[in-house]
Amino acid sequence: MFDTIKVHFFDSTGEAYDATQCDETIQNGDVLIIPDEKVVGLADTWPVAVTKQAGHLHSLADGNFETYHHEFGKDAGKRVFTDVQIRAAKAIAKEWGYELQAAEYPPKALIDTAEKIIAEQRAEKERRA
């Protein structure tokens, strides 16, 4: 299966956001480019910017698009964007000289998992004592 990357240009991030809500030609993961605001994003129910500048698009709290999952509905728990879609949006942003949104490192999901494991280990140690 091949990913087809569709690119859509807009005059503003507000226009891009609105289009993702009602334009059926825009699919999840399509690249959104808003040159006047120096924003590149990915289409979704909540479209997100891959650039530091987001305008009216959302920004991910941790900047990790690879771990961004659907929270609701039939796709809950599945990744929102493919690696190809993420790479395409970031490559366009870099090529145009736009600053990318910085990813948190280590990712929040990794920190949460580590904290859970440590808490479980402490609890087990206290039970044994």
N, CA, C and O atoms as CSV, one atom per row, in Angstrom:
chain,resi,resn,atom,element,x,y,z
A,1,MET,N,N,0.838,-1.183,0.000
A,1,MET,CA,C,0.000,0.000,0.000
A,1,MET,C,C,0.879,1.240,0.000
A,1,MET,O,O,1.875,1.302,0.721
A,2,PHE,N,N,0.518,2.212,-0.796
A,2,PHE,CA,C,1.289,3.436,-0.901
A,2,PHE,C,C,0.517,4.589,-0.282
A,2,PHE,O,O,-0.707,4.677,-0.386
A,3,ASP,N,N,1.271,5.469,0.364
A,3,ASP,CA,C,0.663,6.691,0.878
A,3,ASP,C,C,0.667,7.719,-0.246
A,3,ASP,O,O,1.699,7.947,-0.877
A,4,THR,N,N,-0.461,8.327,-0.492
A,4,THR,CA,C,-0.539,9.422,-1.437
A,4,THR,C,C,-0.591,10.700,-0.616
A,4,THR,O,O,-1.463,10.875,0.234
A,5,ILE,N,N,0.345,11.577,-0.882
A,5,ILE,CA,C,0.405,12.828,-0.131
A,5,ILE,C,C,-0.263,13.917,-0.960
A,5,ILE,O,O,0.204,14.266,-2.044
A,6,LYS,N,N,-1.359,14.447,-0.434
A,6,LYS,CA,C,-2.030,15.571,-1.071
A,6,LYS,C,C,-1.674,16.829,-0.298
A,6,LYS,O,O,-1.612,16.825,0.932
A,7,VAL,N,N,-1.444,17.901,-1.037
A,7,VAL,CA,C,-1.055,19.175,-0.448
A,7,VAL,C,C,-2.110,20.217,-0.799
A,7,VAL,O,O,-2.561,20.312,-1.940
A,8,HIS,N,N,-2.491,20.992,0.206
A,8,HIS,CA,C,-3.495,22.045,0.024
A,8,HIS,C,C,-2.898,23.369,0.511
A,8,HIS,O,O,-2.283,23.421,1.577
A,9,PHE,N,N,-3.079,24.426,-0.266
A,9,PHE,CA,C,-2.583,25.756,0.088
A,9,PHE,C,C,-3.753,26.636,0.539
A,9,PHE,O,O,-4.859,26.562,0.005
A,10,PHE,N,N,-3.464,27.472,1.543
A,10,PHE,CA,C,-4.487,28.366,2.089
A,10,PHE,C,C,-3.902,29.749,2.346
A,10,PHE,O,O,-2.689,29.919,2.474
A,11,ASP,N,N,-4.799,30.736,2.417
A,11,ASP,CA,C,-4.383,32.112,2.696
A,11,ASP,C,C,-4.204,32.371,4.186
A,11,ASP,O,O,-3.490,33.296,4.574
A,12,SER,N,N,-4.852,31.557,5.028
A,12,SER,CA,C,-4.725,31.736,6.475
A,12,SER,C,C,-4.927,30.396,7.173
A,12,SER,O,O,-5.507,29.468,6.610
A,13,THR,N,N,-4.440,30.314,8.404
A,13,THR,CA,C,-4.638,29.083,9.177
A,13,THR,C,C,-6.100,28.914,9.556
A,13,THR,O,O,-6.576,27.788,9.700
A,14,GLY,N,N,-6.816,30.014,9.719
A,14,GLY,CA,C,-8.250,29.919,9.996
A,14,GLY,C,C,-8.993,29.286,8.825
A,14,GLY,O,O,-9.872,28.446,9.015
A,15,GLU,N,N,-8.630,29.698,7.617
A,15,GLU,CA,C,-9.237,29.123,6.417
A,15,GLU,C,C,-8.886,27.631,6.308
A,15,GLU,O,O,-9.736,26.813,5.958
A,16,ALA,N,N,-7.634,27.290,6.609
A,16,ALA,CA,C,-7.200,25.885,6.554
A,16,ALA,C,C,-7.984,25.053,7.563
A,16,ALA,O,O,-8.465,23.967,7.239
A,17,TYR,N,N,-8.111,25.561,8.780
A,17,TYR,CA,C,-8.839,24.834,9.825
A,17,TYR,C,C,-10.284,24.585,9.376
A,17,TYR,O,O,-10.781,23.461,9.441
A,18,ASP,N,N,-10.939,25.642,8.926
A,18,ASP,CA,C,-12.332,25.513,8.498
A,18,ASP,C,C,-12.480,24.508,7.359
A,18,ASP,O,O,-13.435,23.732,7.332
A,19,ALA,N,N,-11.536,24.524,6.421
A,19,ALA,CA,C,-11.611,23.611,5.282
A,19,ALA,C,C,-11.497,22.158,5.723
A,19,ALA,O,O,-12.133,21.285,5.131
A,20,THR,N,N,-10.705,21.885,6.744
A,20,THR,CA,C,-10.567,20.495,7.209
A,20,THR,C,C,-11.867,19.982,7.821
A,20,THR,O,O,-12.068,18.772,7.934
A,21,GLN,N,N,-12.735,20.884,8.209
A,21,GLN,CA,C,-13.988,20.495,8.837
A,21,GLN,C,C,-15.108,20.230,7.840
A,21,GLN,O,O,-16.054,19.508,8.154
A,22,CYS,N,N,-15.013,20.810,6.628
A,22,CYS,CA,C,-16.153,20.694,5.719
A,22,CYS,C,C,-15.804,20.338,4.278
A,22,CYS,O,O,-16.700,19.990,3.509
A,23,ASP,N,N,-14.558,20.412,3.894
A,23,ASP,CA,C,-14.171,20.100,2.515
A,23,ASP,C,C,-13.842,18.616,2.415
A,23,ASP,O,O,-12.819,18.166,2.932
A,24,GLU,N,N,-14.700,17.866,1.757
A,24,GLU,CA,C,-14.531,16.412,1.688
A,24,GLU,C,C,-13.342,15.980,0.845
A,24,GLU,O,O,-12.979,14.804,0.861
A,25,THR,N,N,-12.723,16.904,0.104
A,25,THR,CA,C,-11.530,16.540,-0.668
A,25,THR,C,C,-10.280,16.524,0.204
A,25,THR,O,O,-9.238,16.013,-0.207
A,26,ILE,N,N,-10.383,17.079,1.397
A,26,ILE,CA,C,-9.248,17.083,2.334
A,26,ILE,C,C,-9.382,15.875,3.241
A,26,ILE,O,O,-10.366,15.733,3.967
A,27,GLN,N,N,-8.396,15.017,3.195
A,27,GLN,CA,C,-8.405,13.779,3.966
A,27,GLN,C,C,-7.437,13.869,5.144
A,27,GLN,O,O,-6.505,14.673,5.141
A,28,ASN,N,N,-7.674,13.037,6.139
A,28,ASN,CA,C,-6.785,12.948,7.290
A,28,ASN,C,C,-5.348,12.726,6.814
A,28,ASN,O,O,-5.086,11.824,6.018
A,29,GLY,N,N,-4.427,13.545,7.300
A,29,GLY,CA,C,-3.020,13.402,6.953
A,29,GLY,C,C,-2.566,14.211,5.757
A,29,GLY,O,O,-1.369,14.258,5.471
A,30,ASP,N,N,-3.500,14.863,5.037
A,30,ASP,CA,C,-3.093,15.736,3.940
A,30,ASP,C,C,-2.280,16.888,4.517
A,30,ASP,O,O,-2.490,17.307,5.655
A,31,VAL,N,N,-1.355,17.389,3.715
A,31,VAL,CA,C,-0.501,18.488,4.153
A,31,VAL,C,C,-1.202,19.815,3.879
A,31,VAL,O,O,-1.748,20.033,2.798
A,32,LEU,N,N,-1.176,20.692,4.873
A,32,LEU,CA,C,-1.762,22.023,4.779
A,32,LEU,C,C,-0.619,23.034,4.778
A,32,LEU,O,O,0.226,23.009,5.673
A,33,ILE,N,N,-0.582,23.917,3.791
A,33,ILE,CA,C,0.479,24.925,3.724
A,33,ILE,C,C,-0.150,26.305,3.722
A,33,ILE,O,O,-1.026,26.609,2.913
A,34,ILE,N,N,0.312,27.130,4.642
A,34,ILE,CA,C,-0.174,28.495,4.768
A,34,ILE,C,C,1.049,29.411,4.712
A,34,ILE,O,O,1.579,29.790,5.756
A,35,PRO,N,N,1.510,29.777,3.494
A,35,PRO,CA,C,2.755,30.534,3.340
A,35,PRO,C,C,2.782,31.877,4.066
A,35,PRO,O,O,3.811,32.243,4.635
A,36,ASP,N,N,1.673,32.619,4.060
A,36,ASP,CA,C,1.670,33.943,4.684
A,36,ASP,C,C,1.919,33.889,6.190
A,36,ASP,O,O,2.378,34.868,6.779
A,37,GLU,N,N,1.617,32.745,6.819
A,37,GLU,CA,C,1.829,32.602,8.263
A,37,GLU,C,C,3.013,31.686,8.590
A,37,GLU,O,O,3.312,31.440,9.759
A,38,LYS,N,N,3.685,31.184,7.545
A,38,LYS,CA,C,4.825,30.273,7.707
A,38,LYS,C,C,4.443,29.038,8.522
A,38,LYS,O,O,5.146,28.628,9.446
A,39,VAL,N,N,3.292,28.460,8.138
A,39,VAL,CA,C,2.756,27.294,8.841
A,39,VAL,C,C,2.584,26.145,7.854
A,39,VAL,O,O,2.085,26.322,6.743
A,40,VAL,N,N,3.010,24.967,8.291
A,40,VAL,CA,C,2.727,23.723,7.578
A,40,VAL,C,C,2.079,22.804,8.606
A,40,VAL,O,O,2.563,22.675,9.731
A,41,GLY,N,N,0.985,22.170,8.211
A,41,GLY,CA,C,0.283,21.302,9.139
A,41,GLY,C,C,-0.216,20.044,8.478
A,41,GLY,O,O,-0.009,19.813,7.287
A,42,LEU,N,N,-0.882,19.233,9.280
A,42,LEU,CA,C,-1.490,17.987,8.829
A,42,LEU,C,C,-2.980,18.026,9.136
A,42,LEU,O,O,-3.396,18.383,10.239
A,43,ALA,N,N,-3.775,17.651,8.138
A,43,ALA,CA,C,-5.225,17.679,8.280
A,43,ALA,C,C,-5.698,16.574,9.215
A,43,ALA,O,O,-5.187,15.454,9.195
A,44,ASP,N,N,-6.670,16.912,10.019
A,44,ASP,CA,C,-7.306,15.984,10.947
A,44,ASP,C,C,-8.560,16.690,11.444
A,44,ASP,O,O,-8.793,17.848,11.098
A,45,THR,N,N,-9.367,16.015,12.247
A,45,THR,CA,C,-10.501,16.675,12.871
A,45,THR,C,C,-10.001,17.885,13.653
A,45,THR,O,O,-10.644,18.934,13.675
A,46,TRP,N,N,-8.847,17.724,14.292
A,46,TRP,CA,C,-8.141,18.814,14.950
A,46,TRP,C,C,-6.812,18.971,14.220
A,46,TRP,O,O,-5.813,18.383,14.634
A,47,PRO,N,N,-6.781,19.757,13.137
A,47,PRO,CA,C,-5.556,19.875,12.346
A,47,PRO,C,C,-4.411,20.444,13.187
A,47,PRO,O,O,-4.601,21.357,13.991
A,48,VAL,N,N,-3.225,19.883,12.979
A,48,VAL,CA,C,-2.074,20.275,13.789
A,48,VAL,C,C,-0.938,20.788,12.923
A,48,VAL,O,O,-0.723,20.316,11.806
A,49,ALA,N,N,-0.214,21.767,13.458
A,49,ALA,CA,C,0.945,22.322,12.772
A,49,ALA,C,C,2.179,21.494,13.104
A,49,ALA,O,O,2.364,21.070,14.245
A,50,VAL,N,N,3.024,21.267,12.099
A,50,VAL,CA,C,4.337,20.647,12.359
A,50,VAL,C,C,5.374,21.738,12.573
A,50,VAL,O,O,6.499,21.463,12.989
A,51,THR,N,N,4.992,22.969,12.288
A,51,THR,CA,C,5.887,24.111,12.451
A,51,THR,C,C,5.706,24.739,13.829
A,51,THR,O,O,4.690,24.548,14.497
A,52,LYS,N,N,6.722,25.491,14.228
A,52,LYS,CA,C,6.639,26.192,15.520
A,52,LYS,C,C,5.468,27.173,15.501
A,52,LYS,O,O,4.712,27.280,16.466
A,53,GLN,N,N,5.338,27.880,14.390
A,53,GLN,CA,C,4.177,28.761,14.217
A,53,GLN,C,C,2.971,27.884,13.918
A,53,GLN,O,O,3.041,27.008,13.055
A,54,ALA,N,N,1.870,28.108,14.619
A,54,ALA,CA,C,0.698,27.270,14.410
A,54,ALA,C,C,-0.526,28.062,13.952
A,54,ALA,O,O,-1.428,27.507,13.323
A,55,GLY,N,N,-0.558,29.350,14.265
A,55,GLY,CA,C,-1.744,30.123,13.920
A,55,GLY,C,C,-2.975,29.509,14.565
A,55,GLY,O,O,-2.985,29.264,15.771
A,56,HIS,N,N,-4.014,29.257,13.775
A,56,HIS,CA,C,-5.254,28.677,14.294
A,56,HIS,C,C,-5.235,27.148,14.318
A,56,HIS,O,O,-6.200,26.527,14.762
A,57,LEU,N,N,-4.140,26.533,13.842
A,57,LEU,CA,C,-4.026,25.076,13.926
A,57,LEU,C,C,-3.589,24.707,15.332
A,57,LEU,O,O,-3.078,25.549,16.070
A,58,HIS,N,N,-3.786,23.465,15.697
A,58,HIS,CA,C,-3.365,22.993,17.015
A,58,HIS,C,C,-1.878,22.671,17.013
A,58,HIS,O,O,-1.274,22.466,15.960
A,59,SER,N,N,-1.301,22.630,18.202
A,59,SER,CA,C,0.066,22.154,18.400
A,59,SER,C,C,-0.014,20.957,19.332
A,59,SER,O,O,-0.847,20.918,20.238
A,60,LEU,N,N,0.847,19.992,19.107
A,60,LEU,CA,C,0.880,18.843,20.016
A,60,LEU,C,C,1.656,19.224,21.264
A,60,LEU,O,O,2.697,19.875,21.176
A,61,ALA,N,N,1.161,18.829,22.412
A,61,ALA,CA,C,1.798,19.191,23.680
A,61,ALA,C,C,3.246,18.735,23.727
A,61,ALA,O,O,4.106,19.444,24.252
A,62,ASP,N,N,3.524,17.541,23.175
A,62,ASP,CA,C,4.895,17.031,23.240
A,62,ASP,C,C,5.604,17.065,21.894
A,62,ASP,O,O,6.783,16.720,21.819
A,63,GLY,N,N,4.925,17.468,20.841
A,63,GLY,CA,C,5.549,17.562,19.529
A,63,GLY,C,C,5.857,16.229,18.873
A,63,GLY,O,O,6.539,16.193,17.849
A,64,ASN,N,N,5.372,15.138,19.435
A,64,ASN,CA,C,5.659,13.807,18.901
A,64,ASN,C,C,4.485,13.305,18.060
A,64,ASN,O,O,3.546,12.695,18.572
A,65,PHE,N,N,4.561,13.576,16.770
A,65,PHE,CA,C,3.489,13.198,15.855
A,65,PHE,C,C,3.375,11.687,15.704
A,65,PHE,O,O,2.295,11.166,15.428
A,66,GLU,N,N,4.494,10.984,15.887
A,66,GLU,CA,C,4.507,9.535,15.731
A,66,GLU,C,C,3.685,8.831,16.813
A,66,GLU,O,O,3.206,7.718,16.596
A,67,THR,N,N,3.520,9.458,17.957
A,67,THR,CA,C,2.772,8.845,19.059
A,67,THR,C,C,1.402,9.487,19.256
A,67,THR,O,O,0.738,9.248,20.265
A,68,TYR,N,N,0.982,10.300,18.293
A,68,TYR,CA,C,-0.318,10.971,18.365
A,68,TYR,C,C,-1.395,9.980,17.912
A,68,TYR,O,O,-1.365,9.509,16.775
A,69,HIS,N,N,-2.339,9.665,18.793
A,69,HIS,CA,C,-3.372,8.671,18.523
A,69,HIS,C,C,-4.768,9.274,18.585
A,69,HIS,O,O,-5.007,10.264,19.275
A,70,HIS,N,N,-5.677,8.656,17.851
A,70,HIS,CA,C,-7.086,9.046,17.938
A,70,HIS,C,C,-7.583,8.738,19.348
A,70,HIS,O,O,-7.276,7.680,19.897
A,71,GLU,N,N,-8.334,9.640,19.925
A,71,GLU,CA,C,-8.840,9.440,21.276
A,71,GLU,C,C,-10.272,8.908,21.294
A,71,GLU,O,O,-10.682,8.270,22.264
A,72,PHE,N,N,-11.027,9.163,20.238
A,72,PHE,CA,C,-12.443,8.825,20.247
A,72,PHE,C,C,-12.844,8.078,18.983
A,72,PHE,O,O,-12.104,8.050,17.999
A,73,GLY,N,N,-14.011,7.482,19.028
A,73,GLY,CA,C,-14.606,6.883,17.845
A,73,GLY,C,C,-14.020,5.542,17.452
A,73,GLY,O,O,-13.315,4.899,18.229
A,74,LYS,N,N,-14.326,5.130,16.227
A,74,LYS,CA,C,-13.925,3.812,15.747
A,74,LYS,C,C,-12.410,3.668,15.609
A,74,LYS,O,O,-11.901,2.548,15.631
A,75,ASP,N,N,-11.684,4.772,15.469
A,75,ASP,CA,C,-10.231,4.715,15.317
A,75,ASP,C,C,-9.469,4.966,16.621
A,75,ASP,O,O,-8.248,5.122,16.600
A,76,ALA,N,N,-10.173,5.006,17.746
A,76,ALA,CA,C,-9.525,5.277,19.040
A,76,ALA,C,C,-8.353,4.326,19.245
A,76,ALA,O,O,-8.473,3.114,19.063
A,77,GLY,N,N,-7.223,4.901,19.626
A,77,GLY,CA,C,-6.023,4.125,19.893
A,77,GLY,C,C,-5.122,3.939,18.687
A,77,GLY,O,O,-3.973,3.524,18.839
A,78,LYS,N,N,-5.617,4.238,17.483
A,78,LYS,CA,C,-4.796,4.116,16.280
A,78,LYS,C,C,-4.046,5.407,16.034
A,78,LYS,O,O,-4.493,6.483,16.431
A,79,ARG,N,N,-2.897,5.296,15.374
A,79,ARG,CA,C,-2.140,6.485,15.018
A,79,ARG,C,C,-2.952,7.382,14.102
A,79,ARG,O,O,-3.714,6.908,13.259
A,80,VAL,N,N,-2.778,8.684,14.280
A,80,VAL,CA,C,-3.492,9.649,13.457
A,80,VAL,C,C,-2.795,9.814,12.103
A,80,VAL,O,O,-3.459,9.868,11.068
A,81,PHE,N,N,-1.462,9.895,12.106
A,81,PHE,CA,C,-0.695,10.155,10.888
A,81,PHE,C,C,0.305,9.037,10.625
A,81,PHE,O,O,0.833,8.428,11.556
A,82,THR,N,N,0.557,8.776,9.349
A,82,THR,CA,C,1.573,7.795,8.981
A,82,THR,C,C,2.944,8.461,9.003
A,82,THR,O,O,3.050,9.687,8.988
A,83,ASP,N,N,3.985,7.647,9.039
A,83,ASP,CA,C,5.349,8.184,8.992
A,83,ASP,C,C,5.575,8.984,7.709
A,83,ASP,O,O,6.237,10.022,7.727
A,84,VAL,N,N,5.028,8.499,6.605
A,84,VAL,CA,C,5.193,9.183,5.319
A,84,VAL,C,C,4.553,10.568,5.360
A,84,VAL,O,O,5.145,11.536,4.884
A,85,GLN,N,N,3.356,10.671,5.919
A,85,GLN,CA,C,2.681,11.969,6.013
A,85,GLN,C,C,3.482,12.942,6.879
A,85,GLN,O,O,3.636,14.113,6.530
A,86,ILE,N,N,3.983,12.452,7.999
A,86,ILE,CA,C,4.762,13.301,8.910
A,86,ILE,C,C,6.041,13.775,8.221
A,86,ILE,O,O,6.374,14.959,8.262
A,87,ARG,N,N,6.754,12.843,7.588
A,87,ARG,CA,C,8.010,13.206,6.903
A,87,ARG,C,C,7.759,14.214,5.789
A,87,ARG,O,O,8.543,15.145,5.608
A,88,ALA,N,N,6.667,14.035,5.037
A,88,ALA,CA,C,6.362,14.955,3.941
A,88,ALA,C,C,6.115,16.369,4.463
A,88,ALA,O,O,6.675,17.332,3.938
A,89,ALA,N,N,5.291,16.495,5.481
A,89,ALA,CA,C,4.989,17.821,6.037
A,89,ALA,C,C,6.245,18.485,6.592
A,89,ALA,O,O,6.485,19.670,6.363
A,90,LYS,N,N,7.044,17.710,7.323
A,90,LYS,CA,C,8.274,18.284,7.898
A,90,LYS,C,C,9.283,18.654,6.810
A,90,LYS,O,O,9.970,19.670,6.920
A,91,ALA,N,N,9.374,17.836,5.764
A,91,ALA,CA,C,10.307,18.127,4.670
A,91,ALA,C,C,9.913,19.411,3.948
A,91,ALA,O,O,10.773,20.224,3.609
A,92,ILE,N,N,8.618,19.593,3.713
A,92,ILE,CA,C,8.149,20.826,3.073
A,92,ILE,C,C,8.470,22.026,3.952
A,92,ILE,O,O,8.981,23.036,3.467
A,93,ALA,N,N,8.174,21.917,5.239
A,93,ALA,CA,C,8.449,23.026,6.164
A,93,ALA,C,C,9.936,23.375,6.174
A,93,ALA,O,O,10.296,24.551,6.112
A,94,LYS,N,N,10.796,22.368,6.250
A,94,LYS,CA,C,12.250,22.607,6.260
A,94,LYS,C,C,12.697,23.256,4.961
A,94,LYS,O,O,13.475,24.211,4.967
A,95,GLU,N,N,12.198,22.730,3.845
A,95,GLU,CA,C,12.585,23.255,2.533
A,95,GLU,C,C,12.200,24.728,2.392
A,95,GLU,O,O,12.916,25.501,1.756
A,96,TRP,N,N,11.081,25.111,2.979
A,96,TRP,CA,C,10.624,26.491,2.892
A,96,TRP,C,C,11.244,27.371,3.982
A,96,TRP,O,O,10.977,28.571,4.043
A,97,GLY,N,N,12.070,26.770,4.840
A,97,GLY,CA,C,12.766,27.541,5.869
A,97,GLY,C,C,11.938,27.839,7.101
A,97,GLY,O,O,12.253,28.770,7.842
A,98,TYR,N,N,10.881,27.065,7.339
A,98,TYR,CA,C,10.031,27.275,8.509
A,98,TYR,C,C,10.570,26.455,9.668
A,98,TYR,O,O,11.006,25.319,9.480
A,99,GLU,N,N,10.540,27.028,10.871
A,99,GLU,CA,C,11.013,26.333,12.062
A,99,GLU,C,C,10.001,25.272,12.483
A,99,GLU,O,O,8.804,25.539,12.585
A,100,LEU,N,N,10.508,24.055,12.728
A,100,LEU,CA,C,9.645,22.953,13.135
A,100,LEU,C,C,9.310,23.040,14.616
A,100,LEU,O,O,10.080,23.568,15.419
A,101,GLN,N,N,8.147,22.511,14.954
A,101,GLN,CA,C,7.768,22.378,16.362
A,101,GLN,C,C,8.756,21.412,16.998
A,101,GLN,O,O,9.011,20.336,16.457
A,102,ALA,N,N,9.306,21.784,18.129
A,102,ALA,CA,C,10.288,20.938,18.805
A,102,ALA,C,C,9.587,19.783,19.506
A,102,ALA,O,O,8.590,19.970,20.204
A,103,ALA,N,N,10.124,18.600,19.307
A,103,ALA,CA,C,9.586,17.420,19.985
A,103,ALA,C,C,10.192,17.332,21.380
A,103,ALA,O,O,11.377,17.593,21.587
A,104,GLU,N,N,9.351,16.963,22.314
A,104,GLU,CA,C,9.813,16.770,23.697
A,104,GLU,C,C,10.613,15.481,23.740
A,104,GLU,O,O,10.194,14.462,23.189
A,105,TYR,N,N,11.767,15.528,24.396
A,105,TYR,CA,C,12.533,14.299,24.532
A,105,TYR,C,C,12.976,14.156,25.970
A,105,TYR,O,O,13.516,15.108,26.533
A,106,PRO,N,N,12.775,13.024,26.581
A,106,PRO,CA,C,12.092,11.871,26.002
A,106,PRO,C,C,10.596,12.138,25.894
A,106,PRO,O,O,10.054,12.983,26.605
A,107,PRO,N,N,9.937,11.412,25.000
A,107,PRO,CA,C,8.488,11.603,24.809
A,107,PRO,C,C,7.710,11.374,26.101
A,107,PRO,O,O,8.086,10.531,26.915
A,108,LYS,N,N,6.632,12.120,26.286
A,108,LYS,CA,C,5.800,12.009,27.480
A,108,LYS,C,C,5.321,10.578,27.708
A,108,LYS,O,O,5.280,10.117,28.849
A,109,ALA,N,N,4.961,9.870,26.641
A,109,ALA,CA,C,4.493,8.494,26.785
A,109,ALA,C,C,5.575,7.612,27.411
A,109,ALA,O,O,5.274,6.740,28.226
A,110,LEU,N,N,6.820,7.837,27.030
A,110,LEU,CA,C,7.929,7.066,27.592
A,110,LEU,C,C,8.131,7.415,29.061
A,110,LEU,O,O,8.372,6.531,29.884
A,111,ILE,N,N,8.032,8.689,29.389
A,111,ILE,CA,C,8.174,9.118,30.783
A,111,ILE,C,C,7.056,8.523,31.631
A,111,ILE,O,O,7.307,8.010,32.722
A,112,ASP,N,N,5.820,8.589,31.131
A,112,ASP,CA,C,4.676,8.031,31.861
A,112,ASP,C,C,4.860,6.537,32.115
A,112,ASP,O,O,4.580,6.054,33.212
A,113,THR,N,N,5.327,5.811,31.116
A,113,THR,CA,C,5.551,4.375,31.259
A,113,THR,C,C,6.639,4.101,32.288
A,113,THR,O,O,6.493,3.217,33.133
A,114,ALA,N,N,7.727,4.857,32.218
A,114,ALA,CA,C,8.828,4.675,33.173
A,114,ALA,C,C,8.364,4.969,34.593
A,114,ALA,O,O,8.703,4.231,35.518
A,115,GLU,N,N,7.595,6.035,34.778
A,115,GLU,CA,C,7.102,6.380,36.108
A,115,GLU,C,C,6.174,5.289,36.652
A,115,GLU,O,O,6.208,4.982,37.843
A,116,LYS,N,N,5.354,4.709,35.788
A,116,LYS,CA,C,4.455,3.633,36.204
A,116,LYS,C,C,5.255,2.410,36.650
A,116,LYS,O,O,4.941,1.799,37.672
A,117,ILE,N,N,6.277,2.057,35.896
A,117,ILE,CA,C,7.116,0.900,36.237
A,117,ILE,C,C,7.832,1.136,37.564
A,117,ILE,O,O,7.888,0.244,38.410
A,118,ILE,N,N,8.374,2.330,37.744
A,118,ILE,CA,C,9.079,2.654,38.991
A,118,ILE,C,C,8.122,2.584,40.174
A,118,ILE,O,O,8.476,2.050,41.225
A,119,ALA,N,N,6.909,3.120,40.013
A,119,ALA,CA,C,5.921,3.075,41.095
A,119,ALA,C,C,5.562,1.634,41.438
A,119,ALA,O,O,5.439,1.283,42.611
A,120,GLU,N,N,5.395,0.800,40.411
A,120,GLU,CA,C,5.084,-0.614,40.653
A,120,GLU,C,C,6.232,-1.313,41.369
A,120,GLU,O,O,6.001,-2.131,42.259
A,121,GLN,N,N,7.461,-0.998,40.989
A,121,GLN,CA,C,8.628,-1.604,41.629
A,121,GLN,C,C,8.741,-1.166,43.089
A,121,GLN,O,O,9.066,-1.976,43.958
A,122,ARG,N,N,8.472,0.113,43.359
A,122,ARG,CA,C,8.503,0.609,44.743
A,122,ARG,C,C,7.440,-0.086,45.588
A,122,ARG,O,O,7.701,-0.500,46.717
A,123,ALA,N,N,6.238,-0.208,45.026
A,123,ALA,CA,C,5.150,-0.862,45.750
A,123,ALA,C,C,5.504,-2.309,46.054
A,123,ALA,O,O,5.247,-2.793,47.156
A,124,GLU,N,N,6.086,-2.998,45.096
A,124,GLU,CA,C,6.492,-4.381,45.303
A,124,GLU,C,C,7.592,-4.475,46.364
A,124,GLU,O,O,7.583,-5.385,47.193
A,125,LYS,N,N,8.509,-3.562,46.336
A,125,LYS,CA,C,9.613,-3.543,47.341
A,125,LYS,C,C,9.043,-3.317,48.738
A,125,LYS,O,O,9.474,-3.947,49.703
A,126,GLU,N,N,8.057,-2.399,48.835
A,126,GLU,CA,C,7.439,-2.125,50.150
A,126,GLU,C,C,6.636,-3.334,50.638
A,126,GLU,O,O,6.607,-3.599,51.840
A,127,ARG,N,N,5.995,-4.060,49.746
A,127,ARG,CA,C,5.248,-5.255,50.150
A,127,ARG,C,C,6.197,-6.334,50.697
A,127,ARG,O,O,5.850,-7.070,51.621
A,128,ARG,N,N,7.364,-6.409,50.125
A,128,ARG,CA,C,8.331,-7.429,50.550
A,128,ARG,C,C,8.995,-7.054,51.870
A,128,ARG,O,O,9.450,-7.927,52.609
A,129,ALA,N,N,9.052,-5.762,52.166
A,129,ALA,CA,C,9.754,-5.303,53.394
A,129,ALA,C,C,8.965,-5.548,54.649
A,129,ALA,O,O,9.426,-5.218,55.742
